[in-house]
Amino acid sequence: MSQETQALPNCRLTVCGIAELDACGDGGSIHMLSLLDPRTPDPEAWRRLGAVRHHTLYFHDIIAPFSGYSAPQAEHVEGILAFGNVLAEESGTLEHVLVHCHMGISRSTAAMVILLAQHEPKREDEAFERLFAIRPRAWPNSRMVAIADRLLQRRGALEAALRRHQRRIIEHHPDIANLVIDVGRGHELPR
């Protein structure tokens, strides 16, 4: 289960995978963002969590176009930012923001850092610091972060913070390098 941190006033933040969803409900008001592969059936845990707000985006966890797969596009990141706008509007009543994908490693962690960056302009490294506290083995989808960098007009600052985060992850969890290589994203490893 993910660790949680206070990032928005009176709000718990959680990042997890589908297998962890049941452990994430605490009876509080949940605002949930789900990032799933296209044609994935709705997880049973969704009903049990009973989110107050729930937004789902469907795309694959890839970082470059690949035949037969849906890569993250600007409209997906715009959907994450729209969810972030809802959070901002309801910030006084937020109890728990839950972001999940299939494994809780790449898409969901990218989405969480995008939400944090959206709410804390010009504090990209702090967004990744908070992500590390929430999900210490996070390897955010670099394509999503690059799109967010452009949409949020960060001029490369968010992408640079991602590279620093990746170095930190490999330093603390060197076994992640094999996972990154196994999924064909070895070029993302820090040099």
Rosetta silent file (secondary structure, phi, psi, omega in degrees, C-alpha in Angstrom):
SEQUENCE: MSQETQALPNCRLTVCGIAELDACGDGGSIHMLSLLDPRTPDPEAWRRLGAVRHHTLYFHDIIAPFSGYSAPQAEHVEGILAFGNVLAEESGTLEHVLVHCHMGISRSTAAMVILLAQHEPKREDEAFERLFAIRPRAWPNSRMVAIADRLLQRRGALEAALRRHQRRIIEHHPDIANLVIDVGRGHELPR
SCORE:     score description
SCORE:     0.000 S_00000001
   1 L     0.000  148.577 -176.760    0.000    0.000    0.000 S_00000001
   2 L   -75.648  154.390  170.453    1.203    3.489   -0.732 S_00000001
   3 L   -81.804  161.369 -177.875    2.380    5.929    1.845 S_00000001
   4 L  -126.507  155.995  179.555    0.411    9.135    2.046 S_00000001
   5 L  -142.047  155.770  174.229    1.294   12.772    2.507 S_00000001
   6 E   -85.164  117.843  178.604   -0.551   16.024    3.045 S_00000001
   7 L  -122.258  -40.504  174.486   -0.247   18.075   -0.132 S_00000001
   8 L  -106.682  150.921 -177.216   -3.574   19.847   -0.426 S_00000001
   9 L   -51.290  129.916  176.349   -5.245   21.230    2.716 S_00000001
  10 L    53.733   34.086 -174.305   -6.859   18.461    4.762 S_00000001
  11 L  -130.876  128.915  174.830   -6.329   15.986    1.947 S_00000001
  12 E   -90.654  138.471  178.959   -4.706   12.559    1.917 S_00000001
  13 E  -113.518  133.070  179.765   -2.998   11.530   -1.336 S_00000001
  14 E  -135.030  138.069  171.128   -2.706    7.900   -2.423 S_00000001
  15 E  -122.612  133.625 -179.804   -1.196    6.235   -5.481 S_00000001
  16 E  -156.257  175.255  172.990   -1.754    2.529   -5.997 S_00000001
  17 E  -100.508  171.911 -178.346   -2.339   -0.323   -8.407 S_00000001
  18 H   -56.347  -42.757 -177.152   -5.597   -2.191   -8.974 S_00000001
  19 H   -62.844  -19.149 -178.118   -4.601   -4.978   -6.566 S_00000001
  20 H   -96.945   -6.192 -172.806   -4.246   -2.399   -3.767 S_00000001
  21 H   -55.517  -45.392 -177.364   -7.569   -0.600   -4.261 S_00000001
  22 H   -58.829  -31.372 -179.425   -9.500   -2.450   -1.566 S_00000001
  23 H   -79.433   -7.691 -175.273   -6.912   -1.419    1.022 S_00000001
  24 H   -92.441  -15.399  179.517   -7.228    2.251    0.040 S_00000001
  25 L   -79.243  134.719 -178.794  -10.812    2.881    1.119 S_00000001
  26 L  -129.616   13.902 -179.076  -11.171    4.371    4.571 S_00000001
  27 L    82.601   -6.499  179.403  -14.796    5.395    4.569 S_00000001
  28 L   -85.845  177.293  178.712  -13.875    8.995    3.798 S_00000001
  29 L   -74.172  115.831 -176.085  -14.795   11.064    0.787 S_00000001
  30 E  -108.821  130.639  168.781  -12.656    9.813   -2.124 S_00000001
  31 E  -105.798  117.365 -170.491  -11.917   11.670   -5.343 S_00000001
  32 E  -120.510  134.909  173.775  -10.508    8.992   -7.652 S_00000001
  33 E  -116.636  121.783 -179.078   -8.649    9.157  -10.949 S_00000001
  34 E  -112.553  132.583  179.210   -8.263    5.827  -12.771 S_00000001
  35 E  -123.138  108.429 -171.784   -5.829    5.330  -15.656 S_00000001
  36 E  -129.218  160.672  172.723   -6.379    2.029  -17.434 S_00000001
  37 L   -64.512  146.855  174.853   -5.618    0.199  -20.644 S_00000001
  38 L   -55.200  145.562  178.236   -8.393    0.515  -23.233 S_00000001
  39 L    66.196   16.115  174.342  -11.082   -2.171  -22.913 S_00000001
  40 L   -77.150  130.405  177.340  -10.086   -3.004  -19.328 S_00000001
  41 L   -65.975  151.708  178.116  -13.156   -4.060  -17.346 S_00000001
  42 L   -60.892  126.530  176.377  -14.098   -1.894  -14.388 S_00000001
  43 L   -61.503  140.411  178.600  -12.332   -3.217  -11.280 S_00000001
  44 L   -57.419  -33.808 -177.158  -14.753   -4.635   -8.685 S_00000001
  45 H   -62.132  -24.131  179.617  -13.133   -2.464   -6.021 S_00000001
  46 H   -55.044  -46.728 -179.034  -14.530    0.654   -7.664 S_00000001
  47 H   -61.220  -42.184 -177.192  -18.019   -0.134   -6.372 S_00000001
  48 H   -67.907  -31.407 -179.407  -16.750   -0.837   -2.882 S_00000001
  49 H   -75.236  -33.074  177.015  -14.824    2.442   -2.696 S_00000001
  50 L    56.134   54.424 -177.748  -17.839    4.552   -3.673 S_00000001
  51 L   -61.531  141.441  175.093  -15.869    7.586   -4.834 S_00000001
  52 L   -67.247  -45.743  175.275  -17.549   10.976   -4.607 S_00000001
  53 E  -125.215  136.006  178.971  -15.834   11.967   -7.845 S_00000001
  54 E  -144.673  123.532  178.481  -14.411    9.421  -10.245 S_00000001
  55 E  -125.154  134.372 -179.131  -12.787   10.104  -13.581 S_00000001
  56 E  -123.298  134.359  174.627  -11.341    7.376  -15.806 S_00000001
  57 E  -120.987  141.257 -177.489   -8.949    7.743  -18.722 S_00000001
  58 E  -117.488  116.712  173.521   -8.040    4.880  -21.040 S_00000001
  59 L  -166.145  161.866 -177.990   -4.611    4.605  -22.688 S_00000001
  60 L   -85.679  157.642  177.818   -1.630    2.264  -22.554 S_00000001
  61 L   -87.149   74.033  176.067    1.476    2.745  -20.455 S_00000001
  62 L  -129.022  162.637 -177.312    3.843    3.402  -23.341 S_00000001
  63 L  -116.620    2.933  176.981    6.074    6.365  -24.058 S_00000001
  64 L  -149.067  152.102  177.522    6.110    6.284  -27.865 S_00000001
  65 L   -55.759  140.140 -179.094    3.554    5.411  -30.521 S_00000001
  66 L  -148.434  129.634 -175.730    3.349    1.659  -31.092 S_00000001
  67 L   -52.249  128.898  178.399    1.059   -0.126  -33.518 S_00000001
  68 L    86.330   -0.604 -178.927   -2.093   -1.429  -31.839 S_00000001
  69 L  -123.880  151.948  178.281   -1.582    0.582  -28.647 S_00000001
  70 L  -102.108  105.302  177.777   -2.902    3.944  -27.479 S_00000001
  71 L   -74.995  152.739  174.779   -0.060    6.149  -26.290 S_00000001
  72 L   -57.137  135.433 -179.843   -0.798    8.973  -23.850 S_00000001
  73 L  -122.000  171.302  178.818   -1.892   12.062  -25.771 S_00000001
  74 H   -56.232  -37.649 -178.760   -2.451   15.713  -24.885 S_00000001
  75 H   -64.958  -28.803  176.704   -6.173   15.022  -24.400 S_00000001
  76 H   -70.531  -45.179  179.173   -5.358   12.472  -21.686 S_00000001
  77 H   -66.982  -36.132  174.645   -3.143   14.909  -19.806 S_00000001
  78 H   -61.430  -35.290  175.533   -5.800   17.592  -20.300 S_00000001
  79 H   -64.500  -38.954  176.378   -8.218   15.156  -18.626 S_00000001
  80 H   -64.228  -44.360  179.335   -5.843   14.861  -15.663 S_00000001
  81 H   -65.753  -34.722  175.863   -5.605   18.656  -15.456 S_00000001
  82 H   -64.563  -40.894  174.644   -9.415   18.933  -15.642 S_00000001
  83 H   -60.408  -41.661  176.787   -9.605   16.527  -12.695 S_00000001
  84 H   -61.102  -35.929  177.030   -7.087   18.795  -10.955 S_00000001
  85 H   -64.918  -38.700  176.398   -9.360   21.781  -11.591 S_00000001
  86 H   -62.585  -42.729  178.152  -12.206   19.929   -9.843 S_00000001
  87 H   -59.620  -42.201  179.998   -9.875   19.277   -6.913 S_00000001
  88 H   -63.403  -41.245  179.942   -9.014   22.976   -6.750 S_00000001
  89 H   -65.542  -32.104 -175.479  -12.711   23.934   -6.791 S_00000001
  90 L  -107.207   18.228 -172.682  -13.481   21.472   -3.987 S_00000001
  91 H   -57.094  -30.930 -179.957  -10.252   21.903   -2.006 S_00000001
  92 H   -69.694  -19.416 -177.515  -12.079   22.949    1.140 S_00000001
  93 H  -115.734    3.359 -178.811  -13.956   19.650    1.289 S_00000001
  94 L   -68.261  134.267  173.817  -11.337   17.217   -0.027 S_00000001
  95 L  -112.455  -41.057 -171.791  -10.534   14.292    2.234 S_00000001
  96 E  -152.431  123.460  173.578   -8.761   11.798   -0.007 S_00000001
  97 E  -108.960  121.737 -177.923   -7.423   11.904   -3.570 S_00000001
  98 E  -118.748  124.484  176.727   -6.703    8.444   -4.972 S_00000001
  99 E  -120.336  128.677  179.131   -4.940    7.927   -8.297 S_00000001
 100 E  -139.532  154.777  170.289   -4.468    4.430   -9.640 S_00000001
 101 E  -132.828 -158.261 -177.438   -3.400    2.568  -12.737 S_00000001
 102 L   -67.826  -49.580 -175.810   -2.771   -1.130  -13.260 S_00000001
 103 L  -109.010  -16.380 -178.771    0.430   -1.435  -11.188 S_00000001
 104 L    77.584   28.742 -177.110    0.742    1.959   -9.477 S_00000001
 105 L  -117.189  -43.579 -168.855    4.189    2.618  -10.913 S_00000001
 106 L  -114.709  -66.922 -176.991    4.041    4.676  -14.117 S_00000001
 107 H   -64.367  -47.438 -177.179    0.764    6.212  -15.304 S_00000001
 108 H   -66.513  -36.601  179.641   -0.671    6.886  -11.850 S_00000001
 109 H   -71.411  -35.438  174.640    2.584    8.330  -10.535 S_00000001
 110 H   -63.468  -44.142 -179.756    2.864   10.592  -13.586 S_00000001
 111 H   -62.179  -42.329 -179.586   -0.714   11.726  -13.014 S_00000001
 112 H   -64.098  -43.169 -179.636   -0.079   12.445   -9.329 S_00000001
 113 H   -67.637  -32.657  176.070    3.039   14.490  -10.050 S_00000001
 114 H   -64.491  -44.190  177.469    1.109   16.367  -12.751 S_00000001
 115 H   -62.050  -43.258  179.055   -1.628   17.187  -10.215 S_00000001
 116 H   -64.034  -42.861  179.603    0.967   18.301   -7.668 S_00000001
 117 H   -65.729  -37.151  178.834    2.773   20.450  -10.253 S_00000001
 118 H   -62.365  -39.063 -177.133   -0.523   21.954  -11.361 S_00000001
 119 H   -86.661  -11.840 -179.899   -1.343   23.026   -7.797 S_00000001
 120 L  -133.944   74.357 -178.308    2.179   24.204   -6.980 S_00000001
 121 L   -55.125  142.924  176.492    3.546   26.174   -9.919 S_00000001
 122 L    63.404   24.181  177.836    7.324   26.498  -10.236 S_00000001
 123 L  -131.379   51.638 -174.126    7.936   23.858   -7.569 S_00000001
 124 H   -61.602  -44.761 -179.838    8.614   20.865   -9.786 S_00000001
 125 H   -63.098  -36.601  177.511   11.247   19.273   -7.544 S_00000001
 126 H   -65.580  -35.666  177.237    8.887   19.553   -4.565 S_00000001
 127 H   -61.845  -43.538  179.012    6.192   17.768   -6.589 S_00000001
 128 H   -71.557  -31.496  175.157    8.567   14.861   -7.201 S_00000001
 129 H   -62.562  -44.879  177.947    9.673   14.936   -3.556 S_00000001
 130 H   -64.788  -40.029  177.111    6.054   14.517   -2.504 S_00000001
 131 H   -60.027  -42.922  179.172    5.597   11.755   -5.053 S_00000001
 132 H   -60.645  -37.962  177.782    8.616    9.949   -3.600 S_00000001
 133 H   -68.246  -34.890 -179.333    7.024   10.182   -0.136 S_00000001
 134 H   -77.259  -44.031 -172.960    3.739    8.801   -1.468 S_00000001
 135 L  -142.449   87.532 -172.618    5.175    6.085   -3.742 S_00000001
 136 L   -62.500  -16.504 -179.988    8.917    5.508   -3.233 S_00000001
 137 L  -108.159   26.297 -177.314    9.245    3.177   -6.240 S_00000001
 138 L   -69.174  134.675  172.581    7.514    5.513   -8.710 S_00000001
 139 L  -130.013   80.081 -173.636    8.729    5.592  -12.306 S_00000001
 140 L   -57.633  143.991  177.623    6.407    8.187  -13.907 S_00000001
 141 L   -62.625  114.451 -174.214    5.493    7.855  -17.565 S_00000001
 142 H   -66.852  -29.984  177.699    7.894   10.294  -19.227 S_00000001
 143 H   -64.963  -44.002  178.873    5.584   10.942  -22.188 S_00000001
 144 H   -62.586  -41.971 -179.981    2.830   12.119  -19.839 S_00000001
 145 H   -64.925  -40.522  179.333    5.274   14.339  -17.938 S_00000001
 146 H   -64.159  -41.545  177.996    6.577   15.859  -21.197 S_00000001
 147 H   -63.748  -44.040  179.063    3.038   16.641  -22.354 S_00000001
 148 H   -63.036  -39.720  178.485    2.229   18.196  -18.973 S_00000001
 149 H   -55.635  -44.261 -179.938    5.437   20.235  -19.102 S_00000001
 150 H   -68.724  -48.289 -176.888    4.222   21.725  -22.386 S_00000001
 151 H   -65.014  -34.780  179.362    0.588   22.223  -21.292 S_00000001
 152 L   -87.648    1.315  179.300    1.607   23.813  -17.985 S_00000001
 153 L    55.267   49.692 -178.880    4.204   25.951  -19.808 S_00000001
 154 L   -92.280   -3.681  174.049    7.073   24.795  -17.602 S_00000001
 155 L    53.025   42.649  176.421    9.681   25.129  -20.386 S_00000001
 156 L    90.574   -8.001 -176.493   11.404   21.845  -19.559 S_00000001
 157 H   -66.577  -38.139  179.740   11.448   22.299  -15.780 S_00000001
 158 H   -70.104  -39.641  177.460    9.051   19.417  -15.126 S_00000001
 159 H   -66.405  -38.834  177.909   11.007   17.107  -17.440 S_00000001
 160 H   -64.978  -39.857  177.607   14.295   18.090  -15.766 S_00000001
 161 H   -65.760  -35.338  175.572   12.791   17.351  -12.356 S_00000001
 162 H   -61.013  -44.491  179.588   11.678   13.943  -13.686 S_00000001
 163 H   -61.950  -39.628  177.352   15.271   13.114  -14.680 S_00000001
 164 H   -65.417  -39.870  177.472   16.484   14.054  -11.181 S_00000001
 165 H   -62.235  -44.327  179.996   13.710   11.888   -9.719 S_00000001
 166 H   -60.408  -41.735  176.340   14.740    8.946  -11.916 S_00000001
 167 H   -60.245  -42.153 -179.986   18.342    9.222  -10.693 S_00000001
 168 H   -63.916  -42.878 -179.735   17.079    9.205   -7.119 S_00000001
 169 H   -61.315  -46.551 -179.701   14.893    6.142   -7.717 S_00000001
 170 H   -64.228  -36.589  178.025   17.772    4.159   -9.214 S_00000001
 171 H   -63.857  -43.830 -178.177   19.988    5.241   -6.322 S_00000001
 172 H   -84.482  -28.706 -175.734   17.437    4.069   -3.705 S_00000001
 173 L  -137.334   72.506 -175.830   15.986    1.122   -5.642 S_00000001
 174 L   -58.797  -24.019  178.638   18.557   -0.178   -8.145 S_00000001
 175 L   -64.967  -20.799  178.368   16.337   -3.167   -8.970 S_00000001
 176 H   -61.345  -30.213 -179.247   13.945   -0.778  -10.743 S_00000001
 177 H   -56.274  -41.660  179.139   16.504   -0.535  -13.565 S_00000001
 178 H   -64.811  -40.415  177.735   15.776   -4.120  -14.599 S_00000001
 179 H   -61.737  -44.984 -179.573   12.037   -3.468  -14.643 S_00000001
 180 H   -61.729  -42.061  177.996   12.538   -0.356  -16.782 S_00000001
 181 H   -66.414  -43.180 -178.218   14.713   -2.322  -19.203 S_00000001
 182 H   -60.524  -31.201  179.645   12.246   -5.251  -19.281 S_00000001
 183 L   -93.354   12.756  174.931    9.405   -2.987  -20.421 S_00000001
 184 L    78.319   22.750 -178.772   11.522   -1.501  -23.210 S_00000001
 185 L  -118.620   28.302 -177.677   12.201    1.849  -21.586 S_00000001
 186 H   -57.664  -27.592  178.636   15.896    1.388  -20.825 S_00000001
 187 H   -66.279  -12.395  176.703   16.725    4.643  -22.602 S_00000001
 188 H   -80.147  -14.691 -177.539   15.023    6.426  -19.690 S_00000001
 189 L   -65.053  139.638  179.455   17.676    5.250  -17.259 S_00000001
 190 L   -61.125  144.001 -179.549   19.981    8.005  -15.985 S_00000001
 191 L  -104.621    0.000    0.000   23.388    8.082  -17.611 S_00000001
